[in-house]
Amino acid sequence: MSTPTGPASGLPVRMPRPRQSGRHRRPEPVVAPEGAAALVLAVPGTPSSATRSLAEEVISIARSELPGLNARIGYLDGDDAEYPALASALTHASTERTARYEQAVAAGREVAAPEGPSAVVVPLLAGPDSSIVRRIRQAVMDSGTQVELTDVLGPHPLLAEALHVRLSEAGLARADRARLFTVATAADGIVLATVGGEEAVQAAGITGMLLAARLAVPVMAAALDVDGSVSSIAEQLRNAGSAQLALAPYLVGPEIDASLLEAAAKEVGCATAEPLGAYPAIGKLVLSLYATALGITPATPQGAPVH
């Protein structure tokens, strides 16, 4: 029991730990620099409550890695009411940054004038999709603000890990609890489904090789938005000896209509895992791209990026 002034007599008092000295002391946590550009997550696809929930979770993961991060969401097909359009989100970020600086000056604080981009835009895309990226670039131009646009999230070893976990969750691959390495698998061939045409297929193939190494089964990429691509890859895998196929979406989720995945899985007669969604690696990669653009160093995602 405690009193208004502290713990009751006889109870231990928690004292702050002294800062550890020497070269093995823990590093001080990195926080977002004051006045830093906002992180704006560019979300493709038709806005919905589910999409917003996913995007907010990704932002939450990024904030947990970099306290003080100023982050917001911009939707490519936003309506500027319930779902802010990307161009509007960028304009607001720029206006807000200027207002904060002016308020600090008015309060008599010595602060540096904002320099560089007012926002860093990170596309919520696992792989390249030229049509979506063009629309993001157009939204940046329409905003009339100084913005840094990053690359997409993959290829990256963390995405191979995320794919493995999603397959495991669907019962299509079993993994060792401690290290996520496969000990048995329900599927002996994986179709890695992406969107964005041939460029996206080639990029997905890099992550596919990493996934194949984890699962010890063949993995081949196919484009959901190219007629016959998924069925052709499925046939190649079966001709090579794979009898039990699984479809692994190399997608975050909002960038594609879920019915396309269902139709593709039905066409080739195989089960499918869930899209990557708000798997922790997604938020970490979003933050990594933002931090790299600004030259700051939060916790680095394990596994060197592959480009």
RODO-2510 file (C-alpha; in nm, 4 decimals, decimal comma):
residues 307
     n   res          X          Y          Z
     1     m     0,0000     0,0000     0,0000
     2     s     0,1297     0,3473    -0,0760
     3     t     0,0668     0,6969     0,0515
     4     p     0,0228     1,0197    -0,1482
     5     t     0,3884     1,0949    -0,0860
     6     g     0,5273     0,7552    -0,1865
     7     p     0,5438     0,3886    -0,0822
     8     a     0,4356     0,2961     0,2667
     9     s     0,7090     0,2416     0,5227
    10     g     0,8787    -0,0939     0,4930
    11     l     0,8188    -0,1380     0,1195
    12     p     1,1134    -0,1283    -0,1200
    13     v     1,1609     0,1897    -0,3190
    14     r     1,2515     0,1502    -0,6863
    15     m     1,5539     0,3669    -0,7527
    16     p     1,6706     0,4643    -1,1028
    17     r     1,9589     0,2548    -1,2255
    18     p     2,2864     0,4383    -1,2668
    19     r     2,3977     0,4742    -1,6268
    20     q     2,6260     0,1878    -1,7161
    21     s     2,9769     0,2934    -1,8064
    22     g     3,2324     0,1423    -2,0384
    23     r     3,2176     0,0169    -2,3923
    24     h     2,9466    -0,2409    -2,3114
    25     r     2,6938     0,0090    -2,1849
    26     r     2,3594     0,0191    -2,3586
    27     p     2,3302     0,2807    -2,6327
    28     e     2,1058     0,5753    -2,5661
    29     p     1,7705     0,5346    -2,7453
    30     v     1,7467     0,7259    -3,0722
    31     v     1,4589     0,9703    -3,1021
    32     a     1,3354     1,1608    -3,4041
    33     p     1,5206     1,4923    -3,4460
    34     e     1,3163     1,8014    -3,3658
    35     g     1,1791     1,9547    -3,6826
    36     a     1,2549     1,6459    -3,8911
    37     a     1,0549     1,5764    -4,2026
    38     a     0,7313     1,3860    -4,1524
    39     l     0,7054     1,0243    -4,2590
    40     v     0,4102     0,9949    -4,4958
    41     l     0,2967     0,6432    -4,5769
    42     a     0,1582     0,6305    -4,9317
    43     v    -0,1227     0,3742    -4,9284
    44     p    -0,2504     0,2402    -5,2634
    45     g    -0,5857     0,0793    -5,3341
    46     t    -0,9406     0,1624    -5,2358
    47     p    -0,9471     0,3152    -4,8858
    48     s    -1,1407     0,1230    -4,6216
    49     s    -1,1503     0,0831    -4,2451
    50     a    -0,9435    -0,2352    -4,2810
    51     t    -0,6833    -0,0544    -4,4922
    52     r    -0,6653     0,2300    -4,2424
    53     s    -0,6239    -0,0126    -3,9534
    54     l    -0,3382    -0,1862    -4,1353
    55     a    -0,1647     0,1429    -4,2193
    56     e    -0,2038     0,2701    -3,8620
    57     e    -0,0471    -0,0494    -3,7290
    58     v     0,2493    -0,0078    -3,9655
    59     i     0,2922     0,3513    -3,8421
    60     s     0,2660     0,2327    -3,4812
    61     i     0,5483    -0,0167    -3,5373
    62     a     0,7640     0,2571    -3,6920
    63     r     0,6956     0,4913    -3,3978
    64     s     0,7902     0,2212    -3,1497
    65     e     1,1310     0,2016    -3,3210
    66     l     1,1785     0,5809    -3,3368
    67     p     1,0036     0,7703    -3,0554
    68     g     0,8869     1,1168    -3,1485
    69     l     0,8367     1,0239    -3,5134
    70     n     0,5911     1,2547    -3,6898
    71     a     0,4027     1,0189    -3,9206
    72     r     0,0822     1,0347    -4,1166
    73     i    -0,1048     0,8401    -4,3836
    74     g    -0,1895     0,9542    -4,7369
    75     y    -0,4201     0,7504    -4,9601
    76     l    -0,3715     0,7459    -5,3360
    77     d    -0,7478     0,7252    -5,3768
    78     g    -0,8331     0,9316    -5,0699
    79     d    -1,1398     1,1539    -5,0532
    80     d    -0,9919     1,4225    -4,8230
    81     a    -1,2712     1,3575    -4,5748
    82     e    -1,2398     1,0259    -4,3959
    83     y    -0,9298     0,9250    -4,5901
    84     p    -0,6783     1,2071    -4,6615
    85     a    -0,5461     1,2083    -5,0184
    86     l    -0,1687     1,1787    -5,0459
    87     a    -0,1255     1,5280    -5,1972
    88     s    -0,3305     1,6801    -4,9138
    89     a    -0,1342     1,4906    -4,6481
    90     l     0,1903     1,6282    -4,7927
    91     t     0,0588     1,9841    -4,8049
    92     h    -0,0585     1,9566    -4,4452
    93     a     0,2778     1,8175    -4,3320
    94     s     0,4583     2,1141    -4,4897
    95     t     0,2179     2,3691    -4,3392
    96     e     0,2397     2,2083    -3,9962
    97     r     0,6204     2,2090    -4,0018
    98     t     0,6298     2,5806    -4,0818
    99     a     0,3728     2,6556    -3,8119
   100     r     0,5739     2,4695    -3,5490
   101     y     0,8847     2,6672    -3,6359
   102     e     0,7002     2,9988    -3,6187
   103     q     0,5459     2,9075    -3,2822
   104     a     0,8888     2,8161    -3,1441
   105     v     1,0355     3,1474    -3,2602
   106     a     0,7400     3,3393    -3,1144
   107     a     0,7967     3,1635    -2,7833
   108     g     1,1553     3,2847    -2,7801
   109     r     1,3185     2,9494    -2,8415
   110     e     1,6394     2,9265    -3,0397
   111     v     1,5526     2,6838    -3,3182
   112     a     1,6993     2,6327    -3,6617
   113     a     1,4853     2,7156    -3,9613
   114     p     1,3476     2,4024    -4,1330
   115     e     1,5689     2,2761    -4,4138
   116     g     1,5360     1,9973    -4,6656
   117     p     1,2194     1,8060    -4,7469
   118     s     0,9090     1,8605    -4,5360
   119     a     0,8155     1,4945    -4,5778
   120     v     0,9583     1,1578    -4,6758
   121     v     0,7088     0,9494    -4,8699
   122     v     0,7358     0,5720    -4,8319
   123     p     0,5192     0,3633    -5,0685
   124     l     0,3386     0,0806    -4,8912
   125     l     0,4500    -0,1671    -5,1567
   126     a     0,6500    -0,4867    -5,1160
   127     g     0,7783    -0,4656    -5,4727
   128     p     0,7859    -0,2247    -5,7678
   129     d     0,4637    -0,1340    -5,9444
   130     s     0,5332     0,1350    -6,2033
   131     s     0,1694     0,2421    -6,2406
   132     i     0,1290     0,3017    -5,8668
   133     v     0,4681     0,4711    -5,8325
   134     r     0,3781     0,7073    -6,1193
   135     r     0,0630     0,8062    -5,9331
   136     i     0,2612     0,8661    -5,6155
   137     r     0,5021     1,0904    -5,8061
   138     q     0,2088     1,2827    -5,9519
   139     a     0,0587     1,3326    -5,6052
   140     v     0,3950     1,4652    -5,4855
   141     m     0,3995     1,7152    -5,7734
   142     d     0,0381     1,8150    -5,7067
   143     s     0,1194     1,8904    -5,3420
   144     g     0,3677     2,1616    -5,4442
   145     t     0,5940     2,0695    -5,1523
   146     q     0,9548     1,9598    -5,1203
   147     v     0,9379     1,5848    -5,0695
   148     e     1,1756     1,2893    -5,0716
   149     l     1,0294     0,9721    -5,2263
   150     t     1,1875     0,6434    -5,1205
   151     d     1,2062     0,3100    -5,2955
   152     v     0,9577     0,0287    -5,2251
   153     l     1,0126    -0,2075    -4,9315
   154     g     1,1711    -0,5024    -5,1106
   155     p     1,3550    -0,7101    -5,1956
   156     h     1,4717    -0,7735    -4,8391
   157     p     1,5461    -1,0779    -4,6195
   158     l     1,2846    -0,9609    -4,3681
   159     l     1,0173    -1,0008    -4,6342
   160     a     1,1254    -1,3619    -4,6887
   161     e     1,0823    -1,4128    -4,3147
   162     a     0,7366    -1,2528    -4,3275
   163     l     0,6315    -1,4750    -4,6188
   164     h     0,7523    -1,7801    -4,4277
   165     v     0,5494    -1,6829    -4,1226
   166     r     0,2330    -1,6203    -4,3278
   167     l     0,2702    -1,9621    -4,4931
   168     s     0,3194    -2,1200    -4,1505
   169     e     0,0093    -1,9471    -4,0147
   170     a    -0,1924    -2,0929    -4,3023
   171     g    -0,0613    -2,4418    -4,2289
   172     l     0,1286    -2,4483    -4,5576
   173     a     0,4732    -2,4603    -4,3976
   174     r     0,5913    -2,5652    -4,0536
   175     a     0,8721    -2,3793    -3,8865
   176     d     1,1047    -2,4303    -3,5932
   177     r     0,9691    -2,2213    -3,3058
   178     a     1,3000    -2,0699    -3,2084
   179     r     1,4609    -1,9840    -3,5394
   180     l     1,1793    -2,0097    -3,7965
   181     f     1,3675    -2,2682    -4,0030
   182     t     1,1527    -2,5305    -4,1661
   183     v     1,1477    -2,8855    -4,0334
   184     a     0,8592    -3,0005    -4,2534
   185     t     0,6315    -2,8377    -4,5070
   186     a     0,2819    -2,9030    -4,6326
   187     a     0,3652    -2,7496    -4,9717
   188     d     0,6438    -2,8670    -5,1990
   189     g     0,6269    -2,5722    -5,4380
   190     i     0,5453    -2,2041    -5,3814
   191     v     0,3977    -1,9580    -5,6306
   192     l     0,5060    -1,6116    -5,5145
   193     a     0,2231    -1,3850    -5,6309
   194     t     0,2921    -1,0177    -5,6964
   195     v     0,1569    -0,7273    -5,9038
   196     g     0,3382    -0,4852    -6,1303
   197     g     0,4217    -0,6944    -6,4344
   198     e     0,7599    -0,8360    -6,5295
   199     e     0,9603    -0,5830    -6,3260
   200     a     0,7737    -0,6879    -6,0129
   201     v     0,8216    -1,0578    -6,0942
   202     q     1,1996    -1,0126    -6,1246
   203     a     1,2184    -0,8227    -5,7944
   204     a     0,9977    -1,0787    -5,6198
   205     g     1,2255    -1,3526    -5,7525
   206     i     1,5098    -1,2201    -5,5359
   207     t     1,3022    -1,2504    -5,2194
   208     g     1,1759    -1,5819    -5,3579
   209     m     1,5288    -1,7222    -5,3574
   210     l     1,5632    -1,6287    -4,9906
   211     l     1,2287    -1,7909    -4,9156
   212     a     1,3290    -2,1065    -5,1059
   213     a     1,6432    -2,1307    -4,8918
   214     r     1,4300    -2,1133    -4,5769
   215     l     1,1714    -2,3677    -4,6937
   216     a     1,3991    -2,5973    -4,8972
   217     v     1,1341    -2,6093    -5,1726
   218     p     1,1220    -2,4375    -5,5132
   219     v     0,9724    -2,0870    -5,5207
   220     m     0,8818    -1,9067    -5,8437
   221     a     0,7290    -1,5610    -5,8840
   222     a     0,4243    -1,4780    -6,0963
   223     a     0,2253    -1,1622    -6,1701
   224     l    -0,1400    -1,1563    -6,0688
   225     d    -0,2025    -0,8703    -6,3121
   226     v    -0,0641    -1,0573    -6,6157
   227     d    -0,3018    -1,3043    -6,7806
   228     g    -0,1806    -1,6613    -6,7549
   229     s     0,1251    -1,5805    -6,5437
   230     v     0,0163    -1,7669    -6,2289
   231     s    -0,1082    -2,0744    -6,4166
   232     s     0,2103    -2,0859    -6,6256
   233     i     0,4343    -2,0796    -6,3160
   234     a     0,2173    -2,3383    -6,1434
   235     e     0,2541    -2,5668    -6,4456
   236     q     0,6328    -2,5216    -6,4435
   237     l     0,6493    -2,6171    -6,0771
   238     r     0,4328    -2,9239    -6,1301
   239     n     0,6369    -3,0318    -6,4318
   240     a     0,9453    -3,0055    -6,2105
   241     g     0,7920    -3,2446    -5,9579
   242     s     0,5963    -3,0271    -5,7157
   243     a     0,2643    -3,1921    -5,6370
   244     q     0,1315    -2,9746    -5,3543
   245     l     0,1463    -2,6037    -5,4408
   246     a     0,0779    -2,2998    -5,2261
   247     l     0,0215    -1,9377    -5,3233
   248     a     0,2232    -1,6839    -5,1190
   249     p     0,1133    -1,3213    -5,1761
   250     y     0,4172    -1,0949    -5,2076
   251     l     0,1853    -0,8081    -5,1230
   252     v     0,1147    -0,5889    -4,8237
   253     g    -0,2563    -0,6086    -4,9034
   254     p    -0,4199    -0,2769    -4,9975
   255     e    -0,2573    -0,2643    -5,3436
   256     i    -0,4798    -0,5397    -5,4836
   257     d    -0,8396    -0,6562    -5,4779
   258     a    -0,8576    -0,9693    -5,2633
   259     s    -1,0748    -1,1356    -5,5278
   260     l    -0,7720    -1,1533    -5,7603
   261     l    -0,5884    -1,3711    -5,5110
   262     e    -0,8910    -1,5961    -5,4636
   263     a    -0,9375    -1,6331    -5,8382
   264     a    -0,5674    -1,7146    -5,8926
   265     a    -0,5653    -1,9782    -5,6179
   266     k    -0,8823    -2,1338    -5,7583
   267     e    -0,7405    -2,1312    -6,1118
   268     v    -0,4359    -2,3369    -6,0181
   269     g    -0,6071    -2,5405    -5,7491
   270     c    -0,3966    -2,4530    -5,4468
   271     a    -0,4298    -2,2988    -5,1019
   272     t    -0,3120    -1,9449    -5,0314
   273     a    -0,1537    -1,7659    -4,7394
   274     e    -0,2555    -1,4199    -4,6210
   275     p    -0,0823    -1,1063    -4,7564
   276     l     0,2038    -0,9646    -4,5503
   277     g    -0,0204    -0,7068    -4,3849
   278     a     0,1123    -0,5328    -4,0754
   279     y     0,3797    -0,7925    -4,0029
   280     p     0,6422    -0,6175    -3,7826
   281     a     0,9030    -0,6276    -4,0604
   282     i     0,6838    -0,3992    -4,2728
   283     g     0,6901    -0,1207    -4,0149
   284     k     1,0638    -0,1651    -3,9593
   285     l     1,1390    -0,1460    -4,3308
   286     v     0,9196     0,1645    -4,3683
   287     l     1,1181     0,3322    -4,0903
   288     s     1,4499     0,2143    -4,2349
   289     l     1,3720     0,3786    -4,5706
   290     y     1,2646     0,6999    -4,3949
   291     a     1,5752     0,7062    -4,1748
   292     t     1,8071     0,6398    -4,4686
   293     a     1,6519     0,9281    -4,6621
   294     l     1,7225     1,1653    -4,3715
   295     g     2,0565     1,0187    -4,2646
   296     i     1,9460     0,9203    -3,9152
   297     t     2,0112     0,5812    -3,7580
   298     p     1,7340     0,4092    -3,5600
   299     a     1,7530     0,0371    -3,4922
   300     t     1,8546    -0,1300    -3,8207
   301     p     1,6391    -0,4210    -3,9416
   302     q     1,8333    -0,7475    -3,9256
   303     g     1,9472    -0,8733    -4,2638
   304     a     2,1145    -0,6593    -4,5222
   305     p     1,8810    -0,5272    -4,7934
   306     v     1,9057    -0,6903    -5,1323
   307     h     1,8792    -0,4671    -5,4423
***
